[in-house]
């Protein structure tokens, strides 16, 4: 980015488009701010929201509706939480990138989540996953069709005002139910916009 800034020759707008870009931007914000224009929350909040556990905690603290979640940071803590869950349960990484590692892909394939239907399945899959990375979020599975999945993106100005917003309805995700959107319809729903605000 510093080399690119030299070639551009004037401050450019830097707009990170994914989690993997937000964290380095946040960590190196002082140096990058000399060459780029960007808005980013304070680093502690960025770190918190980029982890699924921090996001879950923030949702609960602020009273935002969401699925019940339990975070397991080490294998020793797993036994104390597995009995308190309602099945089916989704197992997902605390940090998404940890499941992209070669060692994890060799164990579970290219997955964003593992859905388990009972305690025995959970024990099996947690054992497989924890052998590579014991940090997981165990989350209530909310049933429904993929077409009921929506996302909202917004851009907030320096003064906190919502300057632009759009929402998408995920009509198809790959893999089915827990994948990334592969076909999306743009929608306008004021309830989604207000929830985002």
Secondary structure by P-SEA (a helix, b strand, c coil): caaaaaaaccbbbbbbccaaaaaaaaaaaaaaaaccccccccaaaaaaaacaaaaaaaaaaacccccbbbbbccccccccccccccccbbbbbccccccccaaaaaccccccbbbbccaaaaaaaaaaaaaccccccbbbbbbcccccbbbbbbccccccccccbbbbbcccccccccccccbbbbbbbaaaaaaac
